Amino acid sequence: MSSRRKLTPETKISIVREHLVDGVPISDLCDKHKIHPTQYYAWQKQLFENGATCFTRKANSANEKRQDDARQKQIEQLQAKIQSKNEVVAELLEEHVKLKKASGAS
């Protein structure tokens, strides 16, 4: 039979919070909860390393669709702008060729 206790994630966070927020010394926490200081530091490290996941935004299909629509619209606008510029360049080149022929240069 194992004498190890399995503490819930909520319990671990509350223990770490006691030190970080309330300023309870780690030695007092460890005595109170019957844990080893290295265990406390492992939990604290794990909390700081994985803390960013609680701030990540969850995927929202409506939001993703709006973003995709906005990107598609921007792509279409940029393609239209490129097409317009290509037409202007083609007209200028055509005019340049006509002027060159008219001036007698080949």
The first five atom37 places (N, CA, C, CB, O) and aatype in JSON, in Angstrom:
{
  "aatype": [12, 15, 15, 1, 1, 11, 10, 16, 14, 6, 16, 11, 9, 15, 9, 19, 1, 6, 8, 10, 19, 3, 7, 19, 14, 9, 15, 3, 10, 4, 3, 11, 8, 11, 9, 8, 14, 16, 5, 18, 18, 0, 17, 5, 11, 5, 10, 13, 6, 2, 7, 0, 16, 4, 13, 16, 1, 11, 0, 2, 15, 0, 2, 6, 11, 1, 5, 3, 3, 0, 1, 5, 11, 5, 9, 6, 5, 10, 5, 0, 11, 9, 5, 15, 11, 2, 6, 19, 19, 0, 6, 10, 10, 6, 6, 8, 19, 11, 10, 11, 11, 0, 15, 7, 0, 15],
  "atom_mask": [
    [1, 1, 1, 1, 1],
    [1, 1, 1, 1, 1],
    [1, 1, 1, 1, 1],
    [1, 1, 1, 1, 1],
    [1, 1, 1, 1, 1],
    [1, 1, 1, 1, 1],
    [1, 1, 1, 1, 1],
    [1, 1, 1, 1, 1],
    [1, 1, 1, 1, 1],
    [1, 1, 1, 1, 1],
    [1, 1, 1, 1, 1],
    [1, 1, 1, 1, 1],
    [1, 1, 1, 1, 1],
    [1, 1, 1, 1, 1],
    [1, 1, 1, 1, 1],
    [1, 1, 1, 1, 1],
    [1, 1, 1, 1, 1],
    [1, 1, 1, 1, 1],
    [1, 1, 1, 1, 1],
    [1, 1, 1, 1, 1],
    [1, 1, 1, 1, 1],
    [1, 1, 1, 1, 1],
    [1, 1, 1, 0, 1],
    [1, 1, 1, 1, 1],
    [1, 1, 1, 1, 1],
    [1, 1, 1, 1, 1],
    [1, 1, 1, 1, 1],
    [1, 1, 1, 1, 1],
    [1, 1, 1, 1, 1],
    [1, 1, 1, 1, 1],
    [1, 1, 1, 1, 1],
    [1, 1, 1, 1, 1],
    [1, 1, 1, 1, 1],
    [1, 1, 1, 1, 1],
    [1, 1, 1, 1, 1],
    [1, 1, 1, 1, 1],
    [1, 1, 1, 1, 1],
    [1, 1, 1, 1, 1],
    [1, 1, 1, 1, 1],
    [1, 1, 1, 1, 1],
    [1, 1, 1, 1, 1],
    [1, 1, 1, 1, 1],
    [1, 1, 1, 1, 1],
    [1, 1, 1, 1, 1],
    [1, 1, 1, 1, 1],
    [1, 1, 1, 1, 1],
    [1, 1, 1, 1, 1],
    [1, 1, 1, 1, 1],
    [1, 1, 1, 1, 1],
    [1, 1, 1, 1, 1],
    [1, 1, 1, 0, 1],
    [1, 1, 1, 1, 1],
    [1, 1, 1, 1, 1],
    [1, 1, 1, 1, 1],
    [1, 1, 1, 1, 1],
    [1, 1, 1, 1, 1],
    [1, 1, 1, 1, 1],
    [1, 1, 1, 1, 1],
    [1, 1, 1, 1, 1],
    [1, 1, 1, 1, 1],
    [1, 1, 1, 1, 1],
    [1, 1, 1, 1, 1],
    [1, 1, 1, 1, 1],
    [1, 1, 1, 1, 1],
    [1, 1, 1, 1, 1],
    [1, 1, 1, 1, 1],
    [1, 1, 1, 1, 1],
    [1, 1, 1, 1, 1],
    [1, 1, 1, 1, 1],
    [1, 1, 1, 1, 1],
    [1, 1, 1, 1, 1],
    [1, 1, 1, 1, 1],
    [1, 1, 1, 1, 1],
    [1, 1, 1, 1, 1],
    [1, 1, 1, 1, 1],
    [1, 1, 1, 1, 1],
    [1, 1, 1, 1, 1],
    [1, 1, 1, 1, 1],
    [1, 1, 1, 1, 1],
    [1, 1, 1, 1, 1],
    [1, 1, 1, 1, 1],
    [1, 1, 1, 1, 1],
    [1, 1, 1, 1, 1],
    [1, 1, 1, 1, 1],
    [1, 1, 1, 1, 1],
    [1, 1, 1, 1, 1],
    [1, 1, 1, 1, 1],
    [1, 1, 1, 1, 1],
    [1, 1, 1, 1, 1],
    [1, 1, 1, 1, 1],
    [1, 1, 1, 1, 1],
    [1, 1, 1, 1, 1],
    [1, 1, 1, 1, 1],
    [1, 1, 1, 1, 1],
    [1, 1, 1, 1, 1],
    [1, 1, 1, 1, 1],
    [1, 1, 1, 1, 1],
    [1, 1, 1, 1, 1],
    [1, 1, 1, 1, 1],
    [1, 1, 1, 1, 1],
    [1, 1, 1, 1, 1],
    [1, 1, 1, 1, 1],
    [1, 1, 1, 1, 1],
    [1, 1, 1, 0, 1],
    [1, 1, 1, 1, 1],
    [1, 1, 1, 1, 1]
  ],
  "atom_positions": [
    [[0.83, -1.17, 0.0], [0.0, 0.0, 0.0], [0.88, 1.25, 0.0], [-0.95, -0.01, 1.21], [1.84, 1.35, 0.77]],
    [[0.54, 2.2, -0.87], [1.34, 3.4, -1.03], [0.95, 4.45, 0.01], [1.18, 3.97, -2.43], [-0.23, 4.65, 0.3]],
    [[1.97, 5.11, 0.57], [1.69, 6.15, 1.56], [1.69, 7.54, 0.9], [2.74, 6.1, 2.69], [1.53, 8.55, 1.57]],
    [[1.86, 7.56, -0.42], [1.88, 8.84, -1.14], [0.47, 9.41, -1.26], [2.5, 8.67, -2.54], [-0.49, 8.69, -1.52]],
    [[0.38, 10.71, -1.05], [-0.89, 11.38, -1.24], [-0.92, 11.96, -2.65], [-1.1, 12.49, -0.17], [0.09, 12.4, -3.19]],
    [[-2.1, 11.96, -3.22], [-2.26, 12.6, -4.53], [-3.06, 13.87, -4.31], [-2.97, 11.64, -5.55], [-4.25, 13.83, -3.99]],
    [[-2.39, 14.98, -4.5], [-3.04, 16.27, -4.32], [-3.63, 16.73, -5.65], [-2.04, 17.32, -3.77], [-3.04, 16.52, -6.71]],
    [[-4.78, 17.34, -5.59], [-5.43, 17.83, -6.81], [-4.68, 19.06, -7.32], [-6.92, 18.16, -6.55], [-4.0, 19.74, -6.56]],
    [[-4.83, 19.33, -8.61], [-4.2, 20.54, -9.16], [-4.66, 21.8, -8.42], [-4.51, 20.66, -10.66], [-3.88, 22.73, -8.22]],
    [[-5.92, 21.83, -8.03], [-6.44, 23.0, -7.31], [-5.72, 23.18, -5.97], [-7.96, 22.86, -7.09], [-5.41, 24.3, -5.56]],
    [[-5.47, 22.06, -5.3], [-4.77, 22.12, -4.01], [-3.34, 22.61, -4.2], [-4.78, 20.73, -3.34], [-2.85, 23.43, -3.42]],
    [[-2.69, 22.11, -5.23], [-1.31, 22.53, -5.5], [-1.25, 24.02, -5.78], [-0.73, 21.74, -6.7], [-0.36, 24.72, -5.29]],
    [[-2.19, 24.51, -6.57], [-2.22, 25.94, -6.89], [-2.49, 26.76, -5.63], [-3.28, 26.25, -7.96], [-1.88, 27.81, -5.43]],
    [[-3.38, 26.29, -4.8], [-3.67, 27.04, -3.57], [-2.45, 27.09, -2.65], [-4.86, 26.42, -2.82], [-2.23, 28.09, -1.96]],
    [[-1.66, 26.03, -2.63], [-0.44, 26.02, -1.82], [0.57, 27.01, -2.36], [0.18, 24.6, -1.77], [1.16, 27.78, -1.6]],
    [[0.76, 27.0, -3.68], [1.7, 27.95, -4.29], [1.19, 29.38, -4.1], [1.89, 27.63, -5.82], [1.98, 30.28, -3.82]],
    [[-0.1, 29.57, -4.23], [-0.71, 30.9, -4.05], [-0.47, 31.42, -2.63], [-2.23, 30.86, -4.36], [-0.23, 32.61, -2.43]],
    [[-0.55, 30.52, -1.65], [-0.33, 30.94, -0.26], [1.02, 31.63, -0.11], [-0.41, 29.73, 0.69], [1.14, 32.62, 0.61]],
    [[2.02, 31.1, -0.78], [3.35, 31.72, -0.68], [3.42, 32.99, -1.52], [4.44, 30.73, -1.13], [3.88, 34.03, -1.04]],
    [[2.96, 32.92, -2.77], [3.13, 34.05, -3.68], [2.25, 35.25, -3.33], [2.84, 33.62, -5.09], [2.7, 36.39, -3.4]],
    [[1.02, 34.99, -2.94], [0.08, 36.08, -2.67], [0.08, 36.47, -1.2], [-1.33, 35.68, -3.1], [0.17, 37.64, -0.85]],
    [[-0.03, 35.47, -0.34], [-0.15, 35.75, 1.1], [1.2, 35.92, 1.78], [-0.92, 34.63, 1.77], [1.26, 36.41, 2.91]],
    [[2.27, 35.52, 1.13], [3.6, 35.68, 1.7], [3.95, 34.69, 2.79], [0.0, 0.0, 0.0], [4.83, 34.95, 3.61]],
    [[3.26, 33.55, 2.82], [3.54, 32.53, 3.83], [4.91, 31.91, 3.49], [2.4, 31.43, 3.88], [5.12, 31.51, 2.35]],
    [[5.81, 31.81, 4.44], [7.12, 31.21, 4.17], [6.97, 29.75, 3.69], [8.0, 31.25, 5.45], [6.09, 29.01, 4.12]],
    [[7.85, 29.39, 2.79], [7.79, 28.06, 2.2], [7.97, 26.98, 3.27], [8.87, 27.9, 1.12], [7.32, 25.94, 3.21]],
    [[8.84, 27.23, 4.21], [9.04, 26.23, 5.27], [7.75, 25.99, 6.05], [10.16, 26.69, 6.23], [7.44, 24.85, 6.41]],
    [[7.0, 27.06, 6.32], [5.72, 26.9, 7.03], [4.71, 26.15, 6.17], [5.16, 28.28, 7.42], [3.97, 25.3, 6.67]],
    [[4.69, 26.46, 4.88], [3.77, 25.76, 3.96], [4.07, 24.28, 3.93], [3.87, 26.35, 2.54], [3.17, 23.44, 4.01]],
    [[5.34, 23.97, 3.81], [5.74, 22.57, 3.7], [5.39, 21.8, 4.97], [7.24, 22.46, 3.41], [4.95, 20.65, 4.91]],
    [[5.58, 22.42, 6.13], [5.21, 21.78, 7.39], [3.7, 21.6, 7.47], [5.71, 22.61, 8.59], [3.21, 20.53, 7.85]],
    [[2.97, 22.63, 7.12], [1.51, 22.61, 7.21], [0.9, 21.53, 6.31], [0.94, 23.97, 6.83], [-0.01, 20.81, 6.71]],
    [[1.42, 21.43, 5.06], [0.83, 20.5, 4.09], [1.6, 19.18, 3.97], [0.77, 21.17, 2.73], [1.26, 18.31, 3.17]],
    [[2.64, 19.06, 4.78], [3.46, 17.83, 4.81], [4.0, 17.49, 3.43], [2.64, 16.64, 5.34], [3.83, 16.38, 2.92]],
    [[4.67, 18.48, 2.84], [5.35, 18.29, 1.55], [6.8, 18.71, 1.71], [4.65, 19.1, 0.4], [7.16, 19.41, 2.65]],
    [[7.61, 18.28, 0.78], [9.02, 18.62, 0.79], [9.2, 19.92, 0.01], [9.89, 17.46, 0.17], [8.48, 20.15, -0.97]],
    [[10.13, 20.78, 0.42], [10.33, 22.04, -0.3], [10.62, 21.86, -1.79], [11.46, 22.8, 0.32], [10.19, 22.68, -2.61]],
    [[11.34, 20.8, -2.15], [11.61, 20.58, -3.58], [10.31, 20.32, -4.34], [12.58, 19.4, -3.78], [10.2, 20.68, -5.52]],
    [[9.34, 19.72, -3.69], [8.05, 19.48, -4.33], [7.35, 20.81, -4.58], [7.17, 18.56, -3.46], [6.76, 21.04, -5.64]],
    [[7.41, 21.7, -3.57], [6.81, 23.02, -3.73], [7.44, 23.73, -4.93], [6.98, 23.86, -2.45], [6.73, 24.27, -5.78]],
    [[8.77, 23.74, -4.98], [9.45, 24.45, -6.07], [9.14, 23.82, -7.44], [10.97, 24.44, -5.83], [9.07, 24.53, -8.44]],
    [[8.96, 22.52, -7.47], [8.58, 21.86, -8.73], [7.2, 22.33, -9.18], [8.6, 20.31, -8.57], [6.98, 22.58, -10.36]],
    [[6.27, 22.44, -8.23], [4.92, 22.93, -8.57], [4.97, 24.37, -9.05], [3.98, 22.8, -7.36], [4.3, 24.73, -10.01]],
    [[5.76, 25.19, -8.38], [5.88, 26.59, -8.75], [6.46, 26.72, -10.15], [6.75, 27.36, -7.73], [5.98, 27.5, -10.97]],
    [[7.5, 25.94, -10.42], [8.13, 25.95, -11.74], [7.12, 25.53, -12.8], [9.37, 25.02, -11.77], [7.01, 26.16, -13.86]],
    [[6.38, 24.48, -12.53], [5.38, 23.98, -13.46], [4.3, 25.03, -13.71], [4.76, 22.69, -12.93], [3.84, 25.2, -14.85]],
    [[3.89, 25.72, -12.67], [2.88, 26.76, -12.8], [3.39, 27.88, -13.7], [2.49, 27.33, -11.42], [2.66, 28.33, -14.59]],
    [[4.61, 28.33, -13.49], [5.15, 29.42, -14.3], [5.4, 28.99, -15.74], [6.44, 29.93, -13.68], [5.21, 29.78, -16.67]],
    [[5.82, 27.75, -15.95], [6.08, 27.28, -17.31], [4.8, 27.07, -18.1], [6.88, 25.98, -17.27], [4.77, 27.27, -19.31]],
    [[3.73, 26.66, -17.43], [2.49, 26.35, -18.13], [1.42, 27.41, -17.91], [1.97, 25.02, -17.69], [0.28, 27.23, -18.36]],
    [[1.74, 28.49, -17.24], [0.77, 29.52, -16.93], [0.2, 30.21, -18.17], [0.0, 0.0, 0.0], [-0.95, 30.66, -18.14]],
    [[0.96, 30.29, -19.24], [0.5, 30.99, -20.43], [-0.72, 30.31, -21.06], [1.62, 31.07, -21.46], [-1.5, 30.96, -21.75]],
    [[-0.88, 29.03, -20.83], [-2.01, 28.32, -21.44], [-3.35, 28.82, -20.93], [-1.89, 26.83, -21.19], [-4.35, 28.75, -21.65]],
    [[-3.39, 29.33, -19.72], [-4.67, 29.84, -19.21], [-5.06, 31.15, -19.87], [-4.59, 30.03, -17.7], [-6.22, 31.54, -19.8]],
    [[-4.12, 31.83, -20.52], [-4.42, 33.09, -21.18], [-4.62, 32.96, -22.68], [-3.33, 34.07, -20.91], [-4.96, 33.94, -23.35]],
    [[-4.4, 31.77, -23.23], [-4.58, 31.6, -24.67], [-6.06, 31.61, -25.0], [-3.93, 30.29, -25.15], [-6.9, 31.1, -24.25]],
    [[-6.37, 32.18, -26.13], [-7.76, 32.25, -26.57], [-8.16, 30.93, -27.17], [-7.97, 33.39, -27.57], [-7.41, 30.29, -27.91]],
    [[-9.36, 30.55, -26.85], [-9.89, 29.33, -27.42], [-10.42, 29.63, -28.81], [-11.0, 28.72, -26.51], [-10.88, 30.74, -29.08]],
    [[-10.35, 28.65, -29.68], [-10.8, 28.83, -31.05], [-12.3, 29.11, -31.08], [-10.46, 27.58, -31.91], [-13.09, 28.43, -30.42]],
    [[-12.65, 30.1, -31.83], [-14.05, 30.49, -31.98], [-14.35, 30.44, -33.47], [-14.34, 31.92, -31.37], [-13.8, 31.23, -34.24]],
    [[-15.21, 29.52, -33.88], [-15.43, 29.31, -35.31], [-15.98, 30.56, -35.99], [-16.38, 28.15, -35.53], [-15.61, 30.84, -37.13]],
    [[-16.84, 31.31, -35.33], [-17.38, 32.54, -35.93], [-16.27, 33.57, -36.1], [-18.53, 33.12, -35.06], [-16.2, 34.25, -37.12]],
    [[-15.41, 33.67, -35.09], [-14.3, 34.62, -35.16], [-13.31, 34.21, -36.26], [-13.58, 34.71, -33.8], [-12.83, 35.06, -37.01]],
    [[-13.02, 32.93, -36.34], [-12.12, 32.44, -37.39], [-12.68, 32.71, -38.78], [-11.86, 30.93, -37.22], [-11.95, 33.08, -39.69]],
    [[-14.0, 32.54, -38.94], [-14.63, 32.79, -40.23], [-14.52, 34.27, -40.6], [-16.11, 32.35, -40.21], [-14.22, 34.6, -41.74]],
    [[-14.76, 35.16, -39.62], [-14.63, 36.59, -39.89], [-13.21, 36.94, -40.29], [-15.04, 37.41, -38.65], [-12.99, 37.72, -41.21]],
    [[-12.24, 36.35, -39.59], [-10.84, 36.62, -39.92], [-10.49, 36.1, -41.3], [-9.92, 36.0, -38.88], [-9.79, 36.77, -42.06]],
    [[-10.98, 34.9, -41.64], [-10.73, 34.34, -42.96], [-11.37, 35.21, -44.05], [-11.26, 32.91, -43.04], [-10.77, 35.45, -45.09]],
    [[-12.6, 35.67, -43.79], [-13.28, 36.54, -44.75], [-12.52, 37.85, -44.94], [-14.72, 36.84, -44.28], [-12.37, 38.33, -46.06]],
    [[-12.02, 38.41, -43.85], [-11.26, 39.65, -43.93], [-9.97, 39.44, -44.71], [-10.95, 40.18, -42.52], [-9.58, 40.29, -45.51]],
    [[-9.3, 38.32, -44.47], [-8.07, 38.02, -45.22], [-8.36, 37.84, -46.7], [-7.4, 36.75, -44.67], [-7.62, 38.33, -47.56]],
    [[-9.45, 37.13, -46.99], [-9.82, 36.9, -48.39], [-10.14, 38.23, -49.09], [-11.03, 35.95, -48.48], [-9.74, 38.44, -50.23]],
    [[-10.84, 39.1, -48.4], [-11.17, 40.41, -48.96], [-9.9, 41.21, -49.22], [-12.1, 41.19, -48.01], [-9.77, 41.85, -50.26]],
    [[-8.96, 41.16, -48.29], [-7.7, 41.87, -48.45], [-6.92, 41.31, -49.63], [-6.86, 41.79, -47.16], [-6.33, 42.06, -50.4]],
    [[-6.91, 39.99, -49.78], [-6.22, 39.35, -50.91], [-6.84, 39.81, -52.22], [-6.29, 37.81, -50.79], [-6.12, 40.13, -53.16]],
    [[-8.16, 39.83, -52.27], [-8.84, 40.27, -53.5], [-8.52, 41.72, -53.82], [-10.35, 40.08, -53.38], [-8.31, 42.06, -54.98]],
    [[-8.49, 42.58, -52.8], [-8.15, 43.99, -53.02], [-6.73, 44.14, -53.54], [-8.33, 44.79, -51.73], [-6.47, 44.93, -54.46]],
    [[-5.81, 43.38, -52.95], [-4.42, 43.46, -53.4], [-4.26, 42.93, -54.82], [-3.51, 42.67, -52.45], [-3.49, 43.48, -55.61]],
    [[-4.99, 41.86, -55.15], [-4.93, 41.33, -56.51], [-5.48, 42.35, -57.51], [-5.72, 40.02, -56.61], [-4.93, 42.5, -58.6]],
    [[-6.57, 43.04, -57.15], [-7.15, 44.07, -58.02], [-6.16, 45.22, -58.2], [-8.49, 44.59, -57.45], [-6.02, 45.76, -59.29]],
    [[-5.48, 45.58, -57.14], [-4.49, 46.66, -57.21], [-3.33, 46.27, -58.13], [-3.96, 47.0, -55.8], [-2.87, 47.08, -58.93]],
    [[-2.87, 45.05, -58.01], [-1.79, 44.56, -58.88], [-2.24, 44.55, -60.33], [-1.33, 43.14, -58.45], [-1.5, 44.96, -61.23]],
    [[-3.47, 44.09, -60.57], [-4.0, 44.06, -61.94], [-4.05, 45.46, -62.52], [-5.41, 43.43, -61.96], [-3.68, 45.68, -63.67]],
    [[-4.52, 46.42, -61.71], [-4.6, 47.82, -62.15], [-3.21, 48.35, -62.48], [-5.26, 48.69, -61.06], [-3.03, 49.02, -63.5]],
    [[-2.25, 48.07, -61.65], [-0.88, 48.53, -61.9], [-0.31, 47.88, -63.15], [0.03, 48.23, -60.69], [0.39, 48.53, -63.93]],
    [[-0.6, 46.59, -63.34], [-0.12, 45.9, -64.54], [-0.69, 46.54, -65.8], [-0.48, 44.41, -64.49], [0.01, 46.67, -66.81]],
    [[-1.96, 46.95, -65.75], [-2.59, 47.59, -66.91], [-1.93, 48.94, -67.2], [-4.1, 47.78, -66.68], [-1.7, 49.29, -68.36]],
    [[-1.63, 49.69, -66.15], [-0.97, 50.99, -66.32], [0.41, 50.8, -66.92], [-0.86, 51.74, -64.96], [0.8, 51.53, -67.83]],
    [[1.16, 49.83, -66.41], [2.51, 49.56, -66.94], [2.42, 49.14, -68.4], [3.22, 48.45, -66.11], [3.23, 49.58, -69.21]],
    [[1.44, 48.31, -68.75], [1.29, 47.87, -70.14], [0.98, 49.07, -71.04], [0.17, 46.81, -70.27], [1.54, 49.17, -72.13]],
    [[0.1, 49.97, -70.6], [-0.21, 51.17, -71.38], [1.02, 52.04, -71.56], [-1.33, 51.98, -70.71], [1.28, 52.55, -72.66]],
    [[1.79, 52.22, -70.49], [3.0, 53.05, -70.58], [4.02, 52.43, -71.52], [3.61, 53.24, -69.19], [4.67, 53.14, -72.29]],
    [[4.18, 51.12, -71.45], [5.12, 50.45, -72.36], [4.68, 50.58, -73.82], [5.26, 48.97, -71.98], [5.5, 50.81, -74.71]],
    [[3.39, 50.45, -74.04], [2.85, 50.57, -75.4], [3.08, 51.99, -75.92], [1.34, 50.22, -75.42], [3.49, 52.18, -77.07]],
    [[2.82, 52.99, -75.07], [3.04, 54.38, -75.44], [4.52, 54.64, -75.7], [2.52, 55.32, -74.36], [4.88, 55.37, -76.62]],
    [[5.36, 54.05, -74.89], [6.81, 54.2, -75.05], [7.26, 53.64, -76.4], [7.56, 53.49, -73.9], [8.07, 54.25, -77.1]],
    [[6.74, 52.49, -76.75], [7.11, 51.86, -78.03], [6.65, 52.75, -79.19], [6.48, 50.44, -78.15], [7.41, 52.95, -80.14]],
    [[5.43, 53.28, -79.13], [4.91, 54.16, -80.18], [5.77, 55.4, -80.32], [3.46, 54.55, -79.89], [6.09, 55.8, -81.43]],
    [[6.15, 56.01, -79.2], [6.99, 57.21, -79.24], [8.37, 56.91, -79.81], [7.12, 57.8, -77.84], [8.96, 57.73, -80.52]],
    [[8.87, 55.75, -79.49], [10.18, 55.34, -80.0], [10.13, 55.18, -81.51], [10.63, 54.01, -79.33], [11.04, 55.61, -82.22]],
    [[9.06, 54.55, -82.0], [8.9, 54.35, -83.44], [8.69, 55.68, -84.14], [7.73, 53.41, -83.74], [9.2, 55.89, -85.24]],
    [[7.94, 56.57, -83.52], [7.66, 57.87, -84.12], [8.91, 58.74, -84.2], [6.58, 58.59, -83.32], [9.06, 59.54, -85.12]],
    [[9.8, 58.58, -83.26], [11.02, 59.38, -83.26], [12.07, 58.79, -84.18], [11.58, 59.5, -81.85], [13.11, 59.4, -84.4]],
    [[11.82, 57.62, -84.71], [12.75, 57.01, -85.64], [13.78, 56.12, -85.0], [0.0, 0.0, 0.0], [14.59, 55.52, -85.71]],
    [[13.77, 56.02, -83.74], [14.7, 55.11, -83.06], [14.12, 53.72, -83.08], [14.99, 55.57, -81.6], [12.91, 53.54, -82.95]],
    [[14.99, 52.73, -83.24], [14.46, 51.37, -83.26], [14.8, 50.57, -82.08], [14.92, 50.67, -84.44], [14.4, 49.41, -81.99]]
  ]
}
